[in-house]
Amino acid sequence: MGIVEAAHNVKVLGLGERNIVLAHGFGTDQSVWKHLIPHLLEDINNRVILYDNMGAGTTNPDYFDFQRYSTLEGYAYDLLAILEELQIDSCIFVGHSVSAMIGAIASISRPDLFSKMIMVGASPRYLNDADYYGGFEQEDLDQLFEAMGSNYKAWCSGFAPLAVGGDMESVAVQEFSRTLFNMRPDIALSVAQIIFQNDLRQILGQITVPCHIIQSMKDLAVPVVVSEYLHQNLGGVSIVEVMSSEGHLPQLSSPDVVIPVLLRHINLDIDV
């Protein structure tokens, strides 16, 4: 295993010709895809690639370079390095939350490596603007960052059920609490600030890879109108599907709803 693969806990499952890369969002790790993986491996044509973003609780915090990860480009370079080390010349990329945008950034420089992008709960900007609804005011974010900084464990306990959209007893909430709490608090705060203060609207037109935009009907982090905004502003062909699921981690909380949708989009090609 190469250095990049080891640092990101890369796992390759299946021996098929079709590469499917699964990338997780903030506060989780590759375990967030556990309900989807068995279904993908039922198809012998599939080869599933999993990895952890640097800063996830499963990665070595000593490798987290605050300067490199001060923008999402650092993560996009990591993704390209993983694909290069695995000698992947084309893949279907499934990105959850921030990873959807990380994949999109990577696809601008290397569109040849991505046959399509499946974006789950993606947002180019979380802050509201004059002509844009992202769901958050700056005051909301300042309070969020302050809470994370003052008592990270307490913040995790409060944020997890809000993000997942369930009660504290649900398995999905407990799972998200666990992966969130596994992050080093200073790294988690830094990553959250980069994500929530980000504005990628200006690069959407440069994304030419076909995009499948998948969204929960009700999501604390990403309002449904954001999926339509992406659809209208991406540079290539795209399709939107709003699912009956609730919450920002529907692949964890509503696998019965989400998995059939993801499998259909993995197999569906949009007419260019």
C-alpha positions as CSV (number, residue, x, y, z in Angstrom):
1,M,0.0,0.0,0.0
2,G,1.3,3.5,-0.9
3,I,1.8,6.3,1.5
4,V,-1.3,8.2,0.4
5,E,-3.4,5.1,0.6
6,A,-2.2,4.3,4.1
7,A,-2.7,7.9,5.4
8,H,-6.3,7.9,4.2
9,N,-7.1,4.3,5.2
10,V,-8.0,3.4,1.6
11,K,-10.0,0.2,1.1
12,V,-10.6,-1.4,-2.2
13,L,-13.5,-4.0,-2.3
14,G,-14.4,-6.1,-5.3
15,L,-12.6,-7.0,-8.5
16,G,-14.8,-5.4,-11.2
17,E,-13.9,-3.0,-14.0
18,R,-16.2,-0.2,-12.9
19,N,-14.6,1.9,-10.2
20,I,-17.0,3.5,-7.7
21,V,-15.4,5.9,-5.2
22,L,-17.3,6.7,-2.0
23,A,-16.4,9.9,-0.1
24,H,-17.8,10.9,3.2
25,G,-18.8,14.3,4.7
26,F,-17.8,16.3,7.7
27,G,-17.8,14.5,11.0
28,T,-18.0,11.1,9.6
29,D,-15.6,8.5,8.0
30,Q,-16.0,5.8,5.4
31,S,-18.2,3.8,7.8
32,V,-21.1,6.1,6.8
33,W,-21.4,4.0,3.6
34,K,-21.8,0.6,5.4
35,H,-25.4,0.1,4.3
36,L,-24.6,0.8,0.6
37,I,-21.4,-1.3,0.2
38,P,-23.0,-4.8,0.3
39,H,-25.5,-3.8,-2.5
40,L,-22.7,-2.4,-4.7
41,L,-20.7,-5.6,-4.2
42,E,-23.6,-7.7,-5.4
43,D,-22.7,-6.6,-8.9
44,I,-19.4,-8.3,-9.9
45,N,-18.7,-5.4,-12.3
46,N,-18.1,-3.1,-9.4
47,R,-14.9,-2.2,-7.6
48,V,-15.6,0.0,-4.6
49,I,-13.0,2.4,-3.3
50,L,-13.4,3.9,0.2
51,Y,-11.1,6.4,2.0
52,D,-11.2,8.9,4.9
53,N,-10.7,12.6,4.5
54,M,-7.7,13.9,6.4
55,G,-8.9,15.2,9.8
56,A,-11.5,12.4,10.2
57,G,-11.2,10.7,13.6
58,T,-9.8,7.6,11.9
59,T,-6.8,9.4,10.4
60,N,-3.6,10.4,12.2
61,P,-4.1,14.0,13.4
62,D,-0.3,14.6,13.1
63,Y,-0.9,14.5,9.3
64,F,-3.4,17.3,9.4
65,D,-1.7,20.3,7.9
66,F,-3.8,23.4,8.9
67,Q,-2.4,25.4,6.0
68,R,-3.0,22.7,3.3
69,Y,-6.5,22.2,4.5
70,S,-7.4,25.9,4.8
71,T,-9.3,25.5,1.5
72,L,-11.1,22.5,0.0
73,E,-8.4,22.3,-2.7
74,G,-6.1,20.5,-0.3
75,Y,-8.7,17.7,0.0
76,A,-9.2,17.7,-3.8
77,Y,-5.4,17.2,-4.3
78,D,-5.6,14.2,-1.8
79,L,-8.4,12.7,-3.9
80,L,-6.4,13.0,-7.1
81,A,-3.4,11.5,-5.4
82,I,-5.4,8.5,-4.2
83,L,-6.8,7.9,-7.8
84,E,-3.3,8.2,-9.2
85,E,-1.8,5.8,-6.6
86,L,-4.5,3.3,-7.4
87,Q,-4.0,3.9,-11.1
88,I,-7.7,4.7,-11.7
89,D,-8.3,6.3,-15.0
90,S,-12.1,6.7,-14.6
91,C,-14.6,6.4,-11.8
92,I,-18.1,7.1,-10.6
93,F,-17.7,9.5,-7.7
94,V,-20.2,9.5,-4.9
95,G,-19.6,12.4,-2.6
96,H,-21.5,13.2,0.5
97,S,-21.9,16.8,1.8
98,V,-18.5,18.6,1.6
99,S,-17.0,15.7,-0.4
100,A,-19.4,16.4,-3.2
101,M,-17.8,19.8,-3.6
102,I,-14.3,18.3,-3.1
103,G,-14.9,15.9,-6.0
104,A,-16.3,18.7,-8.1
105,I,-13.1,20.8,-7.5
106,A,-11.0,17.8,-8.5
107,S,-13.1,17.2,-11.6
108,I,-12.3,20.8,-12.9
109,S,-8.6,20.0,-13.3
110,R,-9.1,16.3,-14.3
111,P,-12.6,15.8,-15.8
112,D,-11.2,12.6,-17.6
113,L,-11.0,10.8,-14.2
114,F,-14.8,11.1,-13.4
115,S,-17.5,9.6,-15.6
116,K,-20.1,11.1,-13.3
117,M,-20.6,12.7,-9.9
118,I,-23.3,11.7,-7.5
119,M,-23.7,14.6,-5.0
120,V,-25.5,13.7,-1.8
121,G,-26.6,16.8,0.3
122,A,-24.2,19.1,-1.5
123,S,-24.0,22.9,-1.1
124,P,-21.7,25.4,-2.7
125,R,-22.4,28.0,0.0
126,Y,-24.1,27.7,3.5
127,L,-24.5,31.4,4.2
128,N,-27.4,33.3,2.9
129,D,-26.7,36.1,0.4
130,A,-28.6,38.9,-1.2
131,D,-30.0,36.6,-4.0
132,Y,-29.2,33.2,-2.5
133,Y,-30.6,31.1,0.3
134,G,-28.0,28.8,1.9
135,G,-29.8,28.3,5.1
136,F,-27.5,30.1,7.6
137,E,-26.9,33.7,8.8
138,Q,-23.4,34.6,9.9
139,E,-24.7,34.9,13.5
140,D,-25.8,31.3,13.4
141,L,-22.4,30.2,12.3
142,D,-20.6,32.3,14.9
143,Q,-22.7,30.7,17.6
144,L,-21.9,27.2,16.1
145,F,-18.2,27.8,16.1
146,E,-18.3,29.3,19.6
147,A,-20.1,26.2,21.0
148,M,-17.6,23.9,19.3
149,G,-14.7,25.8,20.7
150,S,-16.0,26.1,24.3
151,N,-17.2,22.5,24.9
152,Y,-16.7,20.2,21.9
153,K,-18.2,17.0,23.5
154,A,-21.4,18.9,24.6
155,W,-21.6,20.4,21.1
156,C,-21.4,17.0,19.4
157,S,-24.2,15.7,21.6
158,G,-26.4,18.5,20.6
159,F,-25.5,18.8,16.9
160,A,-25.7,15.0,16.0
161,P,-29.5,14.7,16.4
162,L,-30.1,18.0,14.6
163,A,-28.0,16.9,11.7
164,V,-29.3,13.4,11.4
165,G,-32.8,14.4,12.1
166,G,-33.6,11.9,14.8
167,D,-33.8,11.4,18.5
168,M,-30.7,10.8,20.6
169,E,-31.6,7.1,20.9
170,S,-31.5,6.3,17.2
171,V,-28.6,4.2,16.0
172,A,-27.8,6.7,13.2
173,V,-27.5,9.6,15.8
174,Q,-25.3,7.5,18.0
175,E,-23.1,6.5,15.0
176,F,-22.7,10.2,13.9
177,S,-22.0,11.2,17.5
178,R,-19.2,8.6,17.7
179,T,-17.5,9.7,14.5
180,L,-17.9,13.4,15.3
181,F,-16.5,12.9,18.8
182,N,-13.5,10.9,17.3
183,M,-12.2,14.1,15.6
184,R,-9.7,16.2,17.5
185,P,-11.6,19.3,18.6
186,D,-9.2,21.9,17.1
187,I,-9.2,20.0,13.8
188,A,-13.0,19.7,13.8
189,L,-13.5,23.4,14.4
190,S,-11.0,24.4,11.7
191,V,-12.7,22.0,9.2
192,A,-16.2,23.3,10.1
193,Q,-15.1,26.9,9.6
194,I,-13.6,26.2,6.2
195,I,-16.8,24.3,5.1
196,F,-19.4,26.7,6.4
197,Q,-17.6,29.9,5.4
198,N,-16.9,28.6,1.9
199,D,-18.3,30.1,-1.3
200,L,-17.9,27.9,-4.4
201,R,-20.7,29.4,-6.5
202,Q,-18.2,31.1,-8.9
203,I,-16.7,27.7,-9.9
204,L,-19.9,25.8,-10.6
205,G,-19.8,26.7,-14.3
206,Q,-16.4,25.0,-14.7
207,I,-17.8,21.6,-13.6
208,T,-18.5,19.8,-16.8
209,V,-18.8,16.2,-15.6
210,P,-22.4,14.9,-15.5
211,C,-23.8,15.5,-12.0
212,H,-26.6,13.6,-10.1
213,I,-27.8,15.9,-7.3
214,I,-29.5,13.8,-4.5
215,Q,-31.1,15.7,-1.6
216,S,-33.2,14.9,1.5
217,M,-36.6,16.6,1.5
218,K,-35.7,18.1,4.9
219,D,-32.1,18.8,5.8
220,L,-30.9,21.1,8.6
221,A,-27.6,21.8,6.7
222,V,-28.8,22.1,3.1
223,P,-32.2,23.6,2.1
224,V,-33.9,21.9,-0.9
225,V,-33.6,25.1,-3.0
226,V,-29.8,24.6,-2.9
227,S,-30.1,21.5,-5.0
228,E,-32.0,23.4,-7.6
229,Y,-29.4,26.2,-7.5
230,L,-26.7,23.6,-8.3
231,H,-28.7,22.2,-11.1
232,Q,-29.2,25.6,-12.7
233,N,-25.5,26.7,-12.4
234,L,-23.4,23.6,-13.1
235,G,-21.5,23.8,-16.3
236,G,-22.5,20.3,-17.6
237,V,-25.6,18.2,-17.6
238,S,-27.3,17.5,-14.3
239,I,-30.3,15.9,-12.7
240,V,-31.9,16.4,-9.3
241,E,-33.8,14.0,-7.1
242,V,-35.3,15.0,-3.8
243,M,-35.9,12.0,-1.6
244,S,-38.5,11.5,1.0
245,S,-35.8,11.1,3.6
246,E,-35.0,13.6,6.4
247,G,-31.6,14.7,7.7
248,H,-28.2,15.4,6.4
249,L,-26.9,11.8,6.6
250,P,-29.8,9.9,4.9
251,Q,-27.5,7.0,3.9
252,L,-27.1,6.3,7.6
253,S,-30.6,7.2,8.9
254,S,-32.8,6.1,6.0
255,P,-30.9,3.5,4.1
256,D,-34.2,1.8,2.9
257,V,-35.1,5.1,1.1
258,V,-31.6,6.2,0.0
259,I,-29.9,3.0,-1.2
260,P,-32.3,2.3,-4.1
261,V,-32.0,5.9,-5.2
262,L,-28.2,5.8,-5.1
263,L,-28.0,2.4,-7.0
264,R,-30.4,3.8,-9.6
265,H,-28.2,6.9,-10.2
266,I,-25.0,4.9,-10.2
267,N,-26.5,2.9,-13.1
268,L,-28.3,5.8,-14.8
269,D,-26.6,7.8,-17.5
270,I,-28.0,11.3,-18.2
271,D,-28.3,12.2,-21.9
272,V,-25.7,14.7,-22.7
